[in-house]
Structures are given as structure tokens and as C-alpha cells.
Amino acid sequence: LLLYNKLRIDARLDGALLVTTQPDQPGVVAALGATSAKYGSNIAHMTLGRNFHAPDGLAVSVLALDGVVPPELVAEVAALPQIDSVVAAQLPEPGQYPSWMN
């Protein structure tokens, strides 16, 4: 993934993902980490991106989680005051192909 809503990001797209958009400001990463931990969701890797022509503008985060993304986690992240939008996705694990490609 190279762009998400016109925001630059270089993210791997596999497994359980939580994608958020938010203002580019301090505290967002901490809030996402604390909320994920509350639901026992380990962050395998996390990628951040933003519009580099407008610092302090909109940013994007892609969290790859171990296992699946609990619906309760999605709801709580969506309710965080720092978060503008959140999307959860379950993609094939690394090295696996979607069923329609087999």
C-alpha cells in the first residue's frame, strides 16, 4: 500500500489489520497501543504515514495484529477522540493467497 486517502504510507498488507486516520499529533500511537493491549491484541508491526506537504495535517496508521481484530477493539478505537476513521480487515497471512487465486 503506497497511498491511503492521498496519504503516503508504505505498509504490508497481510493478516489482521486495523487502519486509522487521525490528525498528525502526539499521543495517537500511545492511544492505539494502549487500546490494543486492553483487548489482548498484540501489534506485530505498525506503519505510520502522512501528507508530507502538510505536517500537522492528516495521518494514517496501519496496525498488523496477531490473530483477528476484535470488534470491541474497532468500536473503542473509533470512539477515541484522536481518531477520525477506522477500518478493520482480515487478509491472507504472509505467503498465502486469497481463495480466489488458488
C-alpha angles and dihedrals in degrees: 000000000000103000132029116180089339091307119126116238136152104209135159112237109213139106124001112352135186113193121191138176121207143147112291097251140125119276101037095102091048092050092049092048094047093047092048090050091051089063095041092250110149115211107229092185137343131205127194129198141169145170099284091200091061112040112192088032127102122331136188131215127196115194119190108204131197110247119354132332108255112228089228090059091052091050094049093046089050089054094053109113091228095056123089098180140357133195127182123204136179110209129173116284119255111292094018126105129218113264091250090062095055 
